[in-house]
Amino acid sequence: MIDVIRVCRNLFFVFLLFGSSLFAIEIANLSQAVDVAGKQRMYTQRMLKDYAMIGLQNKFGNPTDDLKKIMTNFENHLDSLIQFNKDPATEESLKKVKTMWGPIKEALQEPPSKEKAGKMQEDLEALLKQSNEAVGLFAKQTGKKSGEIINISGRQRMLSQRMASLYMLKVWGVNDPQFKKKMDQSMKLFKDSLDTLMKSDMNTPKITALLKSAERSFKFFEIMNKSSSKFIPALIYKKSNDILKDMNTATGLYAAQEKK
């Protein structure tokens, strides 16, 4: 009986030490790496969206549980990318992401505060930029035009969450003098990228249908951005996740077309 307890205790400590690696996903090829790395960009903005929703004490979509899940996913995916990568420049970029992630993770584990929300936005913005660099390096490694299409499609997922997080912070009362500029830039990039994707020769009927569905959901954000009224955070949360779901599926379908 004592031996069983000792074994269980040892396994527990192994889990604590290597738990994230044990649950890291397996990346089979560079196209999948671009897809996974692209999700990291999205996660930075989804964490900010959840942070603001918790601060607003709005429980729609269960943001508390979602934040915990996304934090775990971000860390596990980062481990997977590091394990898969063989390129020195990409390795350096991923190391920077890991260094930046440590203090952000600690801050996200504290109760959300309006006073700290501005700093959280800045830190996640910096993490987004560094993660975006890593995606670009993985896309470059593919040596194919398809790598850039997967990159652009994956970026749409991030933009859906970015538009929502910016709006959530505004509703929460967090003052960001760059709010309008950031929102306008995000929406323009989303629209221009959607036009690019619509013209891709990688499109299948299924992908085209998903792009059109995302376009319909995006019209809501266009209306919201032109309106002086305040929209319900739950509605913003839902619409952003509708786009995220469509673009995540489309990005996976683009990546699946590449076998190596």
SERO-4910 file (N, C-alpha, C, O; in steps of 0.05 Angstrom, whole numbers):
BEGIN
 pado doro    nc1    nc2    nc3   cac1   cac2   cac3    cc1    cc2    cc3    oc1    oc2    oc3
  Met    A     17    -24      0      0      0      0     18     25      0     12     45    -14
  Ile    A     39     24     16     57     47     18     71     52     -9     75     74    -17
  Asp    A     78     30    -23     91     32    -49     72     45    -69     81     61    -86
  Val    A     46     38    -68     26     50    -86     24     80    -82     23     96   -101
  Ile    A     24     87    -56     22    116    -49     47    131    -59     45    153    -69
  Arg    A     70    118    -56     95    131    -65     96    135    -95    104    155   -105
  Val    A     86    114   -110     85    116   -139     66    138   -147     73    154   -165
  Cys    A     43    140   -135     23    160   -141     35    188   -136     30    207   -151
  Arg    A     49    191   -113     61    216   -106     82    224   -127     83    248   -136
  Asn    A     98    205   -136    119    211   -156    106    219   -183    116    237   -196
  Leu    A     84    205   -190     71    212   -215     59    240   -214     58    255   -233
  Phe    A     49    248   -190     38    274   -186     59    296   -191     54    316   -204
  Phe    A     83    291   -180    105    311   -183    114    312   -212    122    333   -222
  Val    A    113    289   -226    120    289   -254    100    305   -270    107    320   -288
  Phe    A     75    303   -263     54    318   -276     58    348   -272     55    364   -290
  Leu    A     65    356   -247     70    384   -241     93    395   -257     92    418   -267
  Leu    A    114    379   -260    138    388   -275    134    389   -305    143    407   -318
  Phe    A    120    369   -315    118    366   -344     90    365   -355     85    358   -378
  Gly    A     71    374   -338     43    372   -346     37    386   -373     22    374   -389
  Ser    A     48    410   -377     41    424   -402     52    409   -426     39    408   -447
  Ser    A     75    396   -423     87    381   -446     71    356   -451     68    348   -474
  Leu    A     60    344   -430     45    319   -433     20    324   -449     10    307   -463
  Phe    A      9    348   -447    -16    355   -461    -11    372   -486    -30    381   -498
  Ala    A     14    375   -494     20    389   -518     10    374   -542     11    349   -543
  Ile    A      0    388   -562    -11    375   -585     12    367   -604     34    379   -603
  Glu    A      7    348   -621     27    340   -641     24    354   -667      2    353   -679
  Ile    A     44    369   -676     43    383   -701     57    367   -722     80    359   -719
  Ala    A     42    361   -744     52    342   -764     68    355   -786     86    342   -798
  Asn    A     62    381   -793     76    393   -816     76    424   -812     63    434   -794
  Leu    A     89    437   -830     92    466   -828     65    481   -831     61    502   -818
  Ser    A     48    471   -849     22    484   -853      6    483   -827     -8    503   -820
  Gln    A      7    461   -813     -7    459   -787      6    477   -767     -7    489   -750
  Ala    A     33    480   -769     47    498   -750     38    526   -754     35    541   -735
  Val    A     34    535   -779     24    562   -785     -4    565   -773    -10    586   -761
  Asp    A    -21    545   -775    -48    545   -764    -47    548   -733    -60    565   -722
  Val    A    -31    531   -721    -29    531   -691    -16    557   -681    -26    569   -662
  Ala    A      5    566   -694     17    592   -686     -2    615   -690     -2    634   -674
  Gly    A    -19    613   -711    -39    634   -715    -59    635   -693    -69    657   -686
  Lys    A    -66    612   -681    -85    612   -659    -73    627   -635    -88    639   -619
  Gln    A    -47    627   -632    -34    641   -610    -40    671   -611    -45    683   -590
  Arg    A    -41    682   -635    -48    710   -638    -76    715   -628    -82    733   -613
  Met    A    -94    697   -637   -122    699   -629   -126    697   -599   -141    711   -587
  Tyr    A   -111    678   -586   -113    674   -558   -107    699   -542   -119    704   -521
  Thr    A    -87    715   -551    -80    739   -536   -104    758   -534   -109    770   -513
  Gln    A   -119    760   -555   -143    778   -555   -167    766   -542   -184    780   -531
  Arg    A   -169    739   -544   -191    726   -530   -187    727   -500   -207    730   -485
  Met    A   -163    725   -491   -157    728   -462   -165    756   -453   -176    759   -431
  Leu    A   -159    776   -469   -166    804   -462   -196    807   -461   -207    821   -444
  Lys    A   -210    795   -480   -239    796   -481   -251    784   -456   -269    795   -444
  Asp    A   -241    760   -449   -251    747   -425   -245    763   -400   -262    766   -382
  Tyr    A   -221    775   -399   -213    791   -376   -233    814   -372   -241    820   -350
  Ala    A   -240    827   -394   -259    850   -393   -287    840   -385   -300    854   -369
  Met    A   -295    818   -396   -322    807   -389   -324    800   -359   -344    806   -347
  Ile    A   -302    789   -348   -302    783   -320   -303    809   -304   -317    811   -284
  Gly    A   -288    829   -313   -288    855   -300   -315    868   -300   -323    881   -281
  Leu    A   -330    863   -322   -357    874   -325   -377    858   -309   -401    866   -307
  Gln    A   -368    836   -297   -385    817   -282   -408    806   -300   -430    802   -292
  Asn    A   -400    803   -326   -419    791   -345   -411    762   -349   -389    756   -358
  Lys    A   -429    744   -343   -423    715   -343   -431    701   -369   -428    677   -371
  Phe    A   -439    717   -389   -447    704   -415   -422    690   -427   -401    702   -429
  Gly    A   -426    665   -434   -404    650   -446   -385    639   -426   -364    627   -433
  Asn    A   -391    643   -400   -373    634   -378   -344    642   -382   -327    625   -385
  Pro    A   -339    669   -383   -312    678   -388   -291    670   -368   -267    668   -375
  Thr    A   -299    664   -343   -279    655   -323   -267    629   -331   -243    625   -331
  Asp    A   -284    610   -338   -275    583   -346   -261    585   -373   -241    571   -378
  Asp    A   -271    602   -391   -259    604   -418   -231    615   -415   -213    606   -430
  Leu    A   -227    635   -398   -200    647   -394   -180    625   -385   -158    624   -395
  Lys    A   -188    609   -366   -171    587   -356   -163    568   -379   -141    560   -381
  Lys    A   -184    561   -394   -179    542   -417   -160    554   -437   -142    540   -447
  Ile    A   -164    579   -444   -148    592   -465   -119    596   -455   -100    593   -471
  Met    A   -116    602   -430    -89    604   -419    -74    578   -421    -50    577   -428
  Thr    A    -88    556   -414    -76    529   -417    -69    523   -446    -48    512   -451
  Asn    A    -88    529   -464    -83    524   -492    -59    540   -503    -42    529   -517
  Phe    A    -57    565   -495    -35    582   -504     -8    569   -496     10    567   -512
  Glu    A     -7    561   -471     18    550   -461     25    523   -474     48    518   -482
  Asn    A      5    506   -477      9    480   -490     17    482   -519     34    468   -529
  His    A      3    500   -533      9    504   -561     38    516   -565     52    509   -584
  Leu    A     45    533   -546     72    544   -548     93    522   -544    113    522   -559
  Asp    A     88    504   -526    107    482   -522    108    464   -547    129    455   -555
  Ser    A     85    460   -560     84    444   -584     99    457   -607    114    443   -621
  Leu    A     97    483   -610    111    497   -631    141    496   -627    156    493   -645
  Ile    A    149    499   -602    178    498   -595    189    471   -601    211    468   -612
  Gln    A    174    450   -594    183    422   -599    185    416   -629    202    402   -638
  Phe    A    166    427   -644    165    421   -673    186    436   -689    197    425   -708
  Asn    A    190    461   -682    207    479   -698    237    470   -699    248    459   -680
  Lys    A    248    474   -723    277    468   -727    292    493   -737    317    492   -741
  Asp    A    278    515   -741    290    539   -753    301    558   -731    286    564   -713
  Pro    A    326    566   -732    338    583   -712    324    610   -707    319    618   -684
  Ala    A    316    623   -729    303    649   -726    276    646   -713    268    662   -696
  Thr    A    261    625   -720    235    620   -708    238    612   -679    222    619   -662
  Glu    A    259    597   -673    265    589   -645    269    613   -628    259    615   -605
  Glu    A    284    633   -638    289    657   -623    263    673   -618    259    684   -596
  Ser    A    246    674   -638    220    688   -636    203    674   -615    190    688   -599
  Leu    A    202    648   -615    185    633   -596    196    636   -567    180    636   -548
  Lys    A    222    638   -564    234    642   -538    225    668   -526    219    671   -502
  Lys    A    223    689   -543    213    715   -535    184    714   -526    177    726   -506
  Val    A    168    698   -540    140    694   -533    139    682   -505    123    690   -488
  Lys    A    154    661   -501    154    647   -475    162    665   -452    151    664   -430
  Thr    A    183    682   -457    192    700   -436    170    721   -429    166    727   -406
  Met    A    157    731   -450    136    751   -445    111    738   -431     98    752   -416
  Trp    A    106    713   -437     82    700   -427     83    697   -397     62    699   -384
  Gly    A    106    691   -385    108    686   -356     94    707   -338     75    700   -324
  Pro    A    102    733   -339     89    753   -322     60    758   -330     43    765   -313
  Ile    A     53    755   -356     25    759   -364      7    738   -352    -15    743   -342
  Lys    A     17    713   -352      3    691   -340     -3    696   -310    -26    692   -301
  Glu    A     17    706   -296     13    712   -267     -8    734   -264    -25    732   -246
  Ala    A     -7    755   -280    -26    777   -278    -55    768   -284    -74    777   -272
  Leu    A    -57    749   -304    -84    740   -311    -96    722   -289   -121    719   -288
  Gln    A    -80    712   -271    -90    695   -250   -101    712   -226   -113    701   -208
  Glu    A    -96    738   -227   -106    756   -207   -134    766   -215   -140    766   -239
  Pro    A   -151    774   -196   -178    785   -203   -176    809   -222   -159    827   -217
  Pro    A   -191    810   -244   -190    832   -262   -196    859   -249   -214    860   -231
  Ser    A   -182    879   -257   -185    906   -245   -184    927   -267   -167    925   -285
  Lys    A   -203    946   -265   -203    967   -286   -177    983   -285   -168    993   -306
  Glu    A   -166    986   -261   -141   1001   -259   -117    987   -272    -99   1000   -282
  Lys    A   -119    961   -274    -97    945   -286   -103    937   -315    -86    925   -328
  Ala    A   -127    943   -324   -136    934   -350   -119    947   -372   -114    934   -393
  Gly    A   -111    972   -369    -95    986   -389    -68    972   -393    -59    968   -415
  Lys    A    -56    965   -370    -30    951   -371    -33    923   -383    -16    914   -399
  Met    A    -55    910   -377    -61    883   -388    -64    885   -418    -54    868   -433
  Gln    A    -78    906   -427    -81    909   -456    -54    914   -470    -49    902   -491
  Glu    A    -37    930   -458    -11    936   -469      6    911   -471     19    905   -491
  Asp    A      6    895   -449     22    871   -448     13    850   -468     29    837   -482
  Leu    A    -14    847   -471    -25    827   -490    -21    837   -518    -19    821   -537
  Glu    A    -20    863   -522    -15    875   -548     14    868   -557     19    861   -580
  Ala    A     32    871   -538     60    864   -543     63    834   -549     79    826   -567
  Leu    A     49    818   -534     50    789   -538     38    782   -565     48    763   -579
  Leu    A     17    796   -573      5    792   -599     25    797   -622     28    782   -640
  Lys    A     40    820   -619     59    827   -640     82    806   -642     90    799   -664
  Gln    A     91    797   -619    112    777   -619    102    750   -630    116    736   -645
  Ser    A     78    743   -623     66    719   -634     62    721   -664     65    701   -678
  Asn    A     54    745   -673     50    749   -701     77    745   -717     77    735   -739
  Glu    A     99    754   -705    125    750   -717    130    720   -721    141    712   -742
  Ala    A    124    704   -700    129    675   -702    112    662   -724    122    645   -738
  Val    A     87    671   -726     70    660   -748     82    666   -775     83    648   -792
  Gly    A     91    691   -779    103    698   -804    128    682   -811    133    675   -834
  Leu    A    144    675   -791    168    659   -795    160    630   -802    174    618   -819
  Phe    A    140    620   -790    131    593   -797    120    593   -826    125    574   -841
  Ala    A    104    614   -833     93    616   -860    116    618   -880    114    606   -902
  Lys    A    137    632   -873    160    635   -891    174    608   -895    184    602   -917
  Gln    A    175    592   -874    187    565   -875    174    547   -896    187    530   -907
  Thr    A    148    551   -900    133    534   -919    144    537   -947    143    519   -963
  Gly    A    153    562   -953    163    568   -980    141    567  -1001    147    565  -1025
  Lys    A    116    569   -992     94    567  -1011     75    590  -1006     72    601   -984
  Lys    A     61    598  -1028     40    618  -1026     18    610  -1007      5    626   -994
  Ser    A     13    584  -1006     -8    573   -989     -3    579   -960    -22    583   -944
  Gly    A     23    581   -952     29    587   -925     19    614   -917     10    619   -894
  Glu    A     20    633   -936     10    661   -930    -20    661   -929    -31    676   -913
  Ile    A    -34    645   -945    -63    644   -944    -72    633   -917    -91    643   -905
  Ile    A    -58    612   -907    -65    601   -881    -60    622   -859    -75    625   -840
  Asn    A    -39    637   -863    -32    659   -844    -54    680   -843    -63    688   -822
  Ile    A    -62    689   -867    -83    710   -869   -110    700   -857   -123    714   -843
  Ser    A   -117    676   -864   -142    664   -854   -141    662   -824   -160    668   -810
  Gly    A   -118    652   -814   -115    650   -785   -116    677   -770   -126    679   -748
  Arg    A   -106    697   -784   -107    724   -772   -135    735   -768   -140    751   -750
  Gln    A   -153    726   -785   -181    734   -783   -193    726   -756   -209    740   -744
  Arg    A   -184    703   -746   -193    693   -719   -185    714   -698   -201    721   -681
  Met    A   -160    722   -700   -150    742   -681   -166    768   -682   -173    779   -662
  Leu    A   -170    777   -707   -184    803   -710   -213    802   -699   -222    822   -689
  Ser    A   -226    779   -701   -253    777   -690   -252    781   -660   -270    795   -649
  Gln    A   -232    771   -646   -230    774   -617   -219    802   -610   -226    813   -589
  Arg    A   -202    813   -627   -192    840   -622   -214    861   -623   -215    878   -606
  Met    A   -231    859   -644   -253    878   -645   -271    876   -621   -280    897   -610
  Ala    A   -276    852   -612   -293    848   -588   -280    858   -563   -292    871   -547
  Ser    A   -254    852   -560   -240    860   -535   -238    890   -533   -241    902   -511
  Leu    A   -233    904   -555   -232    933   -555   -259    945   -546   -260    964   -531
  Tyr    A   -280    933   -556   -307    943   -549   -313    938   -520   -325    954   -507
  Met    A   -306    914   -510   -311    906   -482   -297    926   -463   -309    935   -444
  Leu    A   -272    933   -470   -257    951   -453   -271    979   -453   -272    992   -432
  Lys    A   -281    987   -476   -295   1013   -477   -320   1013   -460   -326   1032   -445
  Val    A   -336    991   -462   -360    989   -446   -353    988   -416   -368    999   -399
  Trp    A   -331    976   -409   -322    974   -381   -314   1001   -370   -313   1005   -346
  Gly    A   -307   1019   -388   -299   1046   -379   -269   1050   -379   -259   1069   -366
  Val    A   -255   1032   -392   -226   1034   -393   -219   1054   -415   -225   1050   -438
  Asn    A   -206   1076   -408   -200   1097   -427   -176   1090   -444   -153   1086   -434
  Asp    A   -181   1088   -470   -159   1083   -489   -162   1104   -511   -179   1102   -528
  Pro    A   -144   1124   -511   -145   1145   -531   -142   1135   -559   -149   1149   -578
  Gln    A   -130   1111   -562   -126   1100   -589   -149   1081   -597   -147   1067   -617
  Phe    A   -171   1081   -582   -192   1062   -587   -202   1063   -616   -203   1042   -630
  Lys    A   -210   1087   -625   -222   1089   -652   -202   1081   -673   -209   1067   -692
  Lys    A   -177   1089   -670   -156   1082   -690   -152   1052   -691   -151   1040   -713
  Lys    A   -151   1039   -668   -147   1010   -667   -170    995   -679   -167    976   -693
  Met    A   -194   1005   -672   -218    991   -682   -220    994   -713   -226    975   -727
  Asp    A   -216   1019   -722   -217   1024   -751   -196   1007   -766   -202    996   -787
  Gln    A   -172   1006   -756   -151    990   -768   -157    960   -769   -152    946   -788
  Ser    A   -168    951   -746   -175    922   -744   -197    915   -764   -196    894   -777
  Met    A   -217    932   -766   -239    927   -784   -230    928   -814   -239    912   -830
  Lys    A   -213    948   -820   -204    950   -848   -187    925   -855   -190    914   -877
  Leu    A   -170    917   -837   -153    894   -842   -170    868   -846   -164    852   -863
  Phe    A   -191    866   -829   -208    843   -832   -222    843   -859   -223    822   -873
  Lys    A   -233    866   -867   -248    868   -892   -229    863   -916   -236    848   -935
  Asp    A   -206    875   -916   -186    872   -938   -177    843   -940   -174    832   -962
  Ser    A   -172    831   -917   -163    803   -916   -185    784   -926   -179    764   -940
  Leu    A   -210    790   -920   -232    774   -929   -234    775   -959   -239    755   -972
  Asp    A   -230    799   -971   -230    802  -1000   -208    785  -1012   -212    772  -1033
  Thr    A   -184    785  -1000   -162    769  -1010   -168    739  -1009   -163    724  -1028
  Leu    A   -180    730   -987   -186    702   -984   -208    693  -1004   -207    671  -1014
  Met    A   -227    711  -1009   -248    704  -1028   -238    698  -1056   -250    683  -1071
  Lys    A   -215    710  -1062   -203    706  -1089   -183    683  -1090   -172    678  -1112
  Ser    A   -178    670  -1068   -157    649  -1067   -165    625  -1084   -188    616  -1084
  Asp    A   -146    614  -1098   -151    589  -1114   -151    564  -1096   -155    542  -1106
  Met    A   -146    568  -1070   -147    546  -1052   -176    541  -1041   -181    522  -1027
  Asn    A   -194    559  -1049   -221    557  -1038   -236    533  -1049   -235    527  -1073
  Thr    A   -250    520  -1031   -269    498  -1039   -297    509  -1033   -299    530  -1020
  Pro    A   -318    496  -1042   -345    506  -1036   -350    509  -1006   -363    528   -998
  Lys    A   -339    491   -990   -342    492   -961   -328    517   -950   -339    531   -933
  Ile    A   -304    522   -959   -289    546   -950   -303    571   -958   -305    590   -942
  Thr    A   -312    572   -983   -326    596   -992   -351    602   -976   -357    625   -969
  Ala    A   -366    581   -969   -390    584   -952   -383    595   -924   -397    611   -913
  Leu    A   -360    585   -913   -351    595   -887   -343    624   -888   -349    640   -870
  Leu    A   -330    632   -910   -321    660   -913   -345    678   -916   -346    700   -905
  Lys    A   -366    669   -930   -390    686   -933   -405    688   -906   -417    709   -900
  Ser    A   -405    666   -891   -417    667   -864   -403    687   -846   -416    702   -832
  Ala    A   -376    687   -847   -361    705   -831   -366    734   -840   -367    753   -824
  Glu    A   -369    738   -866   -375    764   -877   -402    775   -866   -404    799   -859
  Arg    A   -422    757   -865   -448    766   -854   -446    774   -825   -458    794   -817
  Ser    A   -430    759   -809   -427    766   -781   -411    792   -778   -416    807   -759
  Phe    A   -392    796   -796   -375    820   -795   -392    846   -799   -385    867   -789
  Lys    A   -413    844   -815   -431    867   -820   -441    878   -794   -446    903   -792
  Phe    A   -445    861   -774   -455    870   -748   -434    890   -736   -442    910   -725
  Phe    A   -409    883   -738   -388    900   -727   -386    927   -743   -381    948   -731
  Glu    A   -392    926   -769   -392    950   -784   -414    969   -775   -411    993   -773
  Ile    A   -438    957   -770   -460    973   -760   -454    984   -732   -459   1007   -726
  Met    A   -442    967   -715   -435    975   -688   -416    998   -688   -418   1017   -672
  Asn    A   -396    997   -705   -375   1018   -706   -385   1045   -715   -374   1065   -709
  Lys    A   -407   1044   -731   -418   1069   -741   -439   1081   -722   -447   1104   -725
  Ser    A   -448   1064   -703   -470   1073   -685   -459   1087   -660   -437   1081   -651
  Ser    A   -475   1106   -650   -467   1120   -625   -479   1106   -601   -473   1113   -578
  Ser    A   -495   1085   -606   -508   1070   -584   -488   1050   -573   -469   1042   -586
  Lys    A   -494   1042   -548   -477   1021   -535   -491    994   -540   -515    991   -534
  Phe    A   -476    975   -550   -486    949   -555   -482    931   -531   -464    935   -515
  Ile    A   -500    911   -528   -498    892   -505   -473    875   -508   -468    863   -529
  Pro    A   -456    874   -487   -431    859   -489   -435    830   -497   -419    818   -511
  Ala    A   -457    818   -487   -463    789   -494   -466    786   -524   -458    765   -535
  Leu    A   -478    806   -537   -483    804   -566   -456    806   -581   -451    792   -600
  Ile    A   -438    824   -572   -412    827   -583   -396    801   -580   -383    791   -598
  Tyr    A   -398    790   -556   -384    764   -549   -393    742   -568   -376    728   -579
  Lys    A   -419    740   -572   -430    719   -590   -421    723   -619   -412    704   -632
  Lys    A   -424    747   -629   -418    752   -657   -388    748   -663   -380    737   -684
  Ser    A   -371    755   -644   -342    751   -648   -336    721   -648   -318    713   -663
  Asn    A   -350    706   -632   -345    677   -631   -357    663   -656   -347    642   -664
  Asp    A   -378    675   -668   -389    664   -693   -367    666   -715   -363    647   -730
  Ile    A   -355    690   -717   -334    694   -737   -310    675   -731   -299    663   -749
  Leu    A   -303    674   -705   -281    657   -697   -285    628   -706   -267    615   -716
  Lys    A   -309    618   -701   -315    590   -708   -313    585   -738   -301    565   -746
  Asp    A   -324    603   -754   -323    600   -783   -294    602   -793   -286    586   -810
  Met    A   -279    621   -783   -252    625   -793   -233    604   -783   -213    597   -796
  Asn    A   -239    593   -760   -222    571   -749   -225    546   -767   -206    532   -773
  Thr    A   -250    541   -774   -256    518   -792   -243    522   -819   -231    504   -830
  Ala    A   -246    546   -830   -235    552   -856   -204    550   -856   -193    539   -875
  Thr    A   -192    560   -835   -162    558   -833   -153    529   -832   -133    522   -844
  Gly    A   -168    513   -817   -161    484   -815   -164    471   -842   -148    453   -849
  Leu    A   -184    479   -858   -188    467   -884   -166    476   -904   -157    460   -920
  Tyr    A   -157    501   -901   -135    510   -918   -110    494   -911    -95    484   -929
  Ala    A   -104    491   -885    -80    476   -876    -81    447   -884    -60    435   -890
  Ala    A   -105    435   -884   -108    407   -891   -101    401   -920    -96    378   -927
  Gln    A   -101    421   -937    -95    417   -965    -65    412   -969    -57    403   -990
  Glu    A    -49    419   -949    -20    415   -951    -12    390   -936    -19    387   -913
  Lys    A      2    372   -949     10    347   -936     38    347   -924     46    328   -911
  Lys    A     53    369   -929     80    370   -918     88    398   -912    110    403   -903
***
